[in-house]
Each structure stands twice: as C-alpha cells, then as structure tokens.
C-alpha cells in the first residue's frame, strides 16, 4: 500500500467515525499534512450575503483561534480565489504581506509560503483550506498535489461538517 493510499484510507476512516466538526477538520488537516505538508493549517468559511469570513478551524488555536468573523475585502486575492475559483499561492513573506495583514505573525510562526484552496459548492465559494509552510515550500508539484488530492476531500469535509452545525 502506498503512502497516498494510507493517507486517504486514514482520512476516510476518520471521517466515518467523526461526530463533530472539529473531528472532520482534524481528519482533513492530517490528510493535508501527510500528502503535502503544512506547518499551519486553517479553514475559513465565507458568508457572501453577510460579506463575512470566519475561521472555522485552526491547528494552532493559540495564535489563530477558531472564533469570530472578519469582513471580506474585495481585492486581488478575492478576485482570484472567489471570482475565478483558483488557488492563491505565495512563496515568500513579502508576497504574503501584499494580501494578508497578519504577515508578521505568519513569519514569527516560521511560515513564509501559503496555499489557499477554494472549496466551491453550487458554483459559490464556501470556504478556503489554508496551508502555510516555510519559504518556497509550495512548489508547482506540491500545488498540483493539493489540487488533485485535496479538492474532493475538502468538499466532502465541508459537506459533512455542515451536518454538525447548530
């Protein structure tokens, strides 16, 4: 059995056993770490009617707690991820700083590259899966792995997590 099969099998087993949103997102985080790597993993949900984003999950709750909302800003990141449903990739802290106001904190955590994977449902952005790592980490090959191996699991995780809300 390959590492790929092991990681996906563990993800499926974890999703099947999950009884909370956190367990679902823990499973997705473990899959992302196993398949591409991430020093920091978060999930942001979006409410386009209210124009608000919410951090639904973080594997570093001290520095990035899963709570509260922030207004959605219409900028080049928004146009790329929301408008065109494309991954946003930045491989230096300077690139990150052009769109994320918390770049200093990101750098202090040892991260200087990011991939934001959009999760689309019914043609609309519902969340982003955010993976951060050291500078230059998200090479074209790793980004392709993210697209190929994490898109469908991310959609499944978001759909399953919705069943645990409220």
Buried (B, 14 or more C-beta within 10 A) or exposed (E): EEEEEEBBEBBBEBBEEBEEBBBBBBBBBBBBBBBBBBBBBBBBBBEEEEEBBBBBBBBBEEEBEBEEBEEBEEEEBBEBBBEEEBBBBBBEBEBBBEBBEEBEEBBEBEBBBBBBBBBBEEEEBBBBBBBBBEBEBBEEEBBEBBEEBBBEBBBBBBEBBBEEEE
